[in-house]
Amino acid sequence: MNHVRNQFESIVTRFQSHVARHPERVALRYLVTGDHDGPTRQWNYATLDERARAVAAQLDDCRGRSEPVLLLYPTGLEFAAALLGCFYAGVPAVAASTPDPGRLSRLLPRLLGIVRDSGARVVLTDDATALAARALLPDAPEFVDLRWVATDDLAPTWYERERFAALSPDSLALLQYTSGSAGAPKGVMVTHGNLVANAMALENAYLHTTPARWVGWLPLFHDMGLMANLLQSWWAGGELTMMSPESFLQRPMRWLRALSAFGATRTGGPNFAFALCALKAESEDLTGLDLSQLAAVITGAEPVRARSLDAFARAFARYGFRRETFAPCYGSAEGTLFITGPDAFVHASEGRFLAHELEIEHRAHRAPPEERCVRSLMSCGIPHRGLTTVRVVDPETHREMPEGQVGEIWLRGLTISPGYWRRPELTEEAFGARLEGDDQGTFFRTGDLGFWLDGQLYPCTRMSDLIVLHGRSLYPHDLEDSMDRAHPAIRPGCTAALAIHAEEHGEALAVVAELDTRLECAPDIVADAIRHTLATEHAVIPDVLVFIEPRTLPKTSSGKVQRAQCRTDLLEHRLRELYRADMLSAPDSSVMARRGDHRAVA
C-alpha cells in the first residue's frame, strides 16, 4: 500500500498531465435542458484548467489556506472549475446542494448547519445563486459575515504552476457532508490520498476503456456523482457529460438518450433509477437508441435489487444493453466512495437465502430452487488492489464473524477518511474500533450489516434501519420492494418501512407509501393490497399504514429514502398525508385519518 504514499500523484498532477497531452479534448459537457439534442455548454481541458487557475488566484487574494471554502452551485461547469481551483490552491472544499437558485430557501436549515460546522468564511458560487442568497439575509444572519465570490464572471488569470499547493496524501481535499439530520450535519474529511486510492480502486475494478466517456445525472455534491463521475473522469483523462438530477427525474429517458448520443462507456446510479427507466420504457419511442458501448454501469447508494436490474436488462436488450455490464458496488462517504465491487473475474450475483435462517439465526443459507420463503440479496464484489480491508464483525463482542454469518461491516485502509471535521469524540467512536485479538490498527464502523459468502460481500441493511419484530430481523428494503409491487397506485421506489416504538406494544411496523394521484382508486383497496402482500411474502401486517402525496417522501440527493427523517416526520405528523390506518391507536377501527371519507385518490 506504500506505493500511493511513496510515489504520490494527486488528482491535480494527473489532471495537469492530461492538459499537457490533449488540451483540446472535451473535459466537461453540460446539457442545459437535459436533452442530448438541446443547448449545451462544454469546456475542453485547457479551458477548464484556465478557469480553475482563475478561481485559485481569487482564493489566494481573499483568504488564507486553513479554512474550508463552501461551493454552492447548481449542476454545471462552474462547480467543476471551483473544485479544481480549490485543489490548485490547497484549500479544502465543501460541496453543498442547490438544485437551482429559486429553491435555495428550502435548503437553508441544512446549509446553515454546514456553514456553522465547517467554519467556512468564503462561498464560491455563481451570480444567480449569490443574488438568491442575498434575498435570504433576514432569515439567515450567518450569511452576512460570509464573503460571496461569483466565479462565472472571473477574468482569466494565469496562476503559475509554482504557486500550486504542495499536496501530500494527508492534505485535506474535501469535507463531504453526510445526508443525516439537517440540524447537525457532520463533515467527512477526505484527503488527497483518499481520492487517489479511491480512483485507483475504481480504475482497477471497472477497467477503464479508451476512450473513457461518462454520462451522468447524479449531483456533483453527492459522493457518487463527485467521485465516480467527475473526479474519475479527471483521473482517466476522459469526457464527462452532465445533466441535472431534475432533468432526469422529469424525463428518465433523457439519460439513456444521452448515453446513446455521446457513446458513453461509463455511467451509474442508484437502484431506483434503473427500475424507473424499465417502467417508462414501454411508453417511450426509443428509435435509434444504442447502449452497446457501455462497458460498466455502476449501481450503488442504496440496496441493489436483482429484479430491478433484470427488468432494465430485458427492456433495453434490443438496444444493445448487456446485463453483465451492471457492476453493483458497496461504498460510503467515510470510505471516500468505493469499497467493494465486481471485476472482470468476479461477477455480481443474486443470492436467494432461507428467510428463517437470515431473520432468526442471522445466517445466510442458500435456498433450494423450489423454496418459496426466501430473501434475495445482491453480492457487491470484493475490495481492489489491497487498498481497503473489509471485515464483518460482531458489533457487541468485536469478534470477526465466520463466512455466512451476518455482522457489522468494518473498514480500514487508504480509502478510509481520517474522521469527522472538528468532531474528535465522534471520530474516536466511529473510527477507533479494534478487533478482538488484532493489534494492527483501528477500523471504521460503518453501521451497515452484511456477510461474506463465496468470497463476495453481501450488504444487508443499516443497523439503525433494521426492523426487529417478535424475534425476527426484517430488512426494510425487502418490505419496500414488496410494497412497490403490491398495487399499481403505489409509486415504485417511493415507499418506506420503519420500526417505531409504541408504549403499550413495544416495537411496531409502520409503512409509508406515495400514491399516484393520477389513478382513481380507493385508498382502502390499495391498503388491503399492501397488507395482503406483506402478510403473504413476509408474514407481517403493518401496525401503521400511511399514504402520502407524490414526491413528498424524504429522500437524499441521490434518491435514497431517508428512513430516519421519514420516521420523525411520521411520528410528528409532518408528512403530507392522504390516508392513515393506525391499529395501535384504535385497534377496533384501523382507519384513523383520511382527507375525506372513502375519497378516491385523484
Summary of the structure (lengths in Angstrom):
residues: 602
radius of gyration: 24.1
end to end distance: 58.9
largest distance: 76.6
contacts: 2089
relative contact order: 0.08
helix: 36%
strand: 27%
